[in-house]
Amino acid sequence: MPNMTVMPINKTVPAAEGASILQAMLAAGMNAPSQCNGEAKCGGCHIFVLEGRKSLSKVQRLENERLDSLVGVSSKSRLACQVIVGAENFTIEMPSFA
């Protein structure tokens, strides 16, 4: 099972392969702001993937459209509800403005 490291709190937790990052955060008891129940409608689960991006699912159209409407997006931006965990460890960062 891969590990997910969450910055800036520097907490590492297991993340089930095939689950979304949002599901992994919730399973680990972390606060993951999302008001749309993982449907890529609110953008509240905006994260930055700092390491391990190649093992995660690729951005799909719905996620890309939501990211285009958010402030503070970068090339490392993803929606935690839409990213499917692969087999390798990865590191994410919760934006300070979320």
PyMOL commands that set and color helices and strands:
alter all, ss='L'
color gray80, all
select helices_A, chain A and resi 21-27+53-55+61-68
alter helices_A, ss='H'
color red, helices_A
select strands_A, chain A and resi 3-7+11-14+46-51+77-79+90-93
alter strands_A, ss='S'
color yellow, strands_A
deselect
rebuild
show_as cartoon
